[in-house]
Amino acid sequence: MVISFNQLRKIEQNTILLPELNLTVQKKDIVAVQCENEYIGHLFDLLNHPNQIKKKAITLPEGGFQNVYLFQQTDGLYKRLTVIQMLKFWCKLYQHQADLEMILNLCELQACALKKTKQLTQSEQRRLLFASALIQQVAVYIFEDPSLGLDLQSKHVLHNLLIHLADKGAAVLLFTPTLEEAIRLGNSVYRYSNRGTQQLEQDIEDTEEVGKENHEEEMTSIQVQLDKISAKIEDKIILFNPLEIDYIEARDGQTYLFVNDEEFASSNTIKILEERLQPLGFFRCHRSYLVNLQRVREIIIWSKNSYSLSLDNPSKSTIPLSKGNYSKLKELIHL
């Protein structure tokens, strides 16, 4: 164990600002936690003010908070310094002689090494901030919503950065409000809500029944039925044509339909919807997701174990694709 949260919580008067958090991160782990932005803010506020944390609520590595790095959205850059000057400044500040060439390569900053930070694009600035983590020599790295506002290139950089830190023996922990990002970035994924901390199982193939392949063959031979899929809003029941649905997500014991960037709760389980919608071109890409393949624009390969589907909908949604289902999808679409 490198760092552990032991019933950490924050209550002001009669308001629970931070529900009970129980979580342990081991050496070389990359743990991603999906939770509300509000909880992320309150958690980092506590981490920045250790004197407000109750004794034994956090078990720290040797050296305490001095051995913990916090990446936060409020972190800034000195606008008059160039990229390479910024890296050298951090090296001096943290008293560590880092391999600057390696950092520039890993963060894909070679082309702008001599640019002043004020001349960088927003994406380049974010990658430069990520570089500061590589100069730190600590046991634990904790990231506040690191994917916020990133373009595709920077998401690849972040993914490789986290792997690099874990391979070096650190414990990596990140908090994000987006489940897709948590699944993409973390080796272990948790949901943190007012009900506590719950681990998500990431792949569906391990728990599938032996006869699933035969069942799938039977389902594909069923005549297409254009029946409606129901969702409920307050006292109204809405009926959707299945092909209107972009994707379906299961979370916190509830199933949600996503249609034109709107979210609707369904009374059906994702398993039942999978059986009904598979003949209509829906694919179980992940334990928590069912996608309309007609909406899939591209398959994003982050690494040999991490994949996402980019959808052709107004918000250009991305949803996770598990490793086992990546192979199934390739066979299905004849890749």
Summary of the structure (lengths in Angstrom):
residues: 335
radius of gyration: 22.1
end to end distance: 42.0
largest distance: 68.7
contacts: 1009
relative contact order: 0.12
helix: 35%
strand: 33%
